[in-house]
Amino acid sequence: MKKTWSFLLANLFGLLSLTGCSSSAAVVPTSIPSATPQAAPGNKILPTPVSPGKTIIYNDLQVTMDQAEITDSYLTEYGSNREPTGNNKFLWVHIILINISQNEQSLPDAEHFSALFATSEFKPAYGHRKDHTDYTTLIEVINQGDEVDAWLRFDIPTDAELADLTFAFLPESTQVSFGFSSNEYFWADHPIYLWTCVP
């Protein structure tokens, strides 16, 4: 009887060892080197701009770039004439925002808008042009169904013309990030909406 038990235990132990070896061999994958290296992703490609008057919708905020114009000076709401500094002139961009959500929304900060000239990016500056509502003076919250419109002022180089300029709305970032790969910089892949400055 002892021999039978010993025989059964030895066979059972051998069987378990064999199964353990074969299953562990099957679980370990063989690493095979890739035949071709993966190509590095390219630089950010900007979307095609739409024409003035076209509307985009971002998070239930309807944004329209209505028109753009360039001036060499302007009359302030205080009655004084304002001249640009250096070799600059003024770009004015009129935008319309409508809250189409069921709740009030915060308006984007002015830094979420840019004017682009080739690979140069310009941010809005304090304006207060007479008879033109300045974007920076708007209240920060827009109620459900409300519409606001205002102007953004940019200081641009004197050699920039409307046909050379693009207006950008960057709802989740503050710069366009020319030439940056989205896998290297987390902010390089945020949404960008573009308008041409001429129809």
Sequence and secondary structure as in RCSB ss.txt:
>XXXX:A:sequence
MKKTWSFLLANLFGLLSLTGCSSSAAVVPTSIPSATPQAAPGNKILPTPVSPGKTIIYNDLQVTMDQAEITDSYL
TEYGSNREPTGNNKFLWVHIILINISQNEQSLPDAEHFSALFATSEFKPAYGHRKDHTDYTTLIEVINQGDEVDA
WLRFDIPTDAELADLTFAFLPESTQVSFGFSSNEYFWADHPIYLWTCVP
>XXXX:A:secstr
 HHHHHHHHHHHHHHHHHHHHHHHHHHS      SS             B TT EEEETTEEEEEEEEEEES EE
BTTS EE   SSEEEEEEEEEEEE SSS EE   GGGEEEEETTEEE  B   BTTS BGGGS SEE TT EEEE
EEEEEEETT  GGGEEEEE TT S   TT  TTT GGGGS  EEEES  
